[in-house]
């Protein structure tokens, strides 16, 4: 009986798929730009502090966890959130890739961080993380500082044992 039920559900799913796909064209199962906009992604328009750029990237990655997207779609959608000089930077940076080269989210974030976040700043934050101690801070304040700096030193917190040792 269970096999019959599974077979019937499979047939319904196939028929629904065919009905939603007239003409035999491939259906787009990915999140639409409207789905992305519905998450209320922030616009990036010149950060006062370099680390605001990293915070913006992290915010976008949180939005992507809500959606189903290819690595290339992420770039296409997020490019619409760039304004002013940042949009101009992206337009010019895209021309550095040969035509037809897929620009993945990883390529985008590497270029974006390279443009907005000096490498010395990240190294400085890693150093702050390595030297962090509770001292006279409350546990709550220490935990906040730990979590804020840990994002710059993921290799020290990527598994629970390392996170505990670093804490």
Buried (B, 14 or more C-beta within 10 A) or exposed (E): EEEEEEEEEEEEEEEEEEEEEEEEEEEEEEBEEEBBEEBEBEEBEEBEEEBBBBBBBEBBEEBBEEBEBEBBBBBBBBBEBBEEEBBEBBEEBBEEEEEEEEBBBEBBBEBBBEEBBEEEBBEEBBEBBEEBEEEEBEEEEBEEBBEBBBBBBEEBBEEEEBEEEBB
